[in-house]
C-alpha cells in the first residue's frame, strides 16, 4: 500500500506516495476505492478513457477522482 489513511474532519483523508505521476493517480484512485469498499474485491472489467484538463496538478487529480467516482 502506498497510501495512508489520515484522521480528517471531512469525509476522508489520504496521503499518497508514488515514484511517478501515473502511479500517483493510480494509487490515489486505489486509496479512494479502499475508503468505499474492500479494494481487494474490486476487479477491472471495463476500461474508460478520460480526457481532463485543469490549471494545476492538484485540480487535475481532484477532477480525475471525481470522474472515477
FENLINPE-V787537 format. One record per run of one state. SS is the DSSP state (h for helix, s for strand, l for the rest). FROM is the first residue (numbers start at 1). LEN is the number of residues. Records with the same first field share a line. If there is no record, write none. Layout:
SS: FROM-LEN / FROM-LEN
This chain:
l: 1-2 / 7-6 / 17-4 / 37-2 / 42-15 / 69-1
s: 3-4 / 13-4
h: 21-16 / 39-3 / 57-12
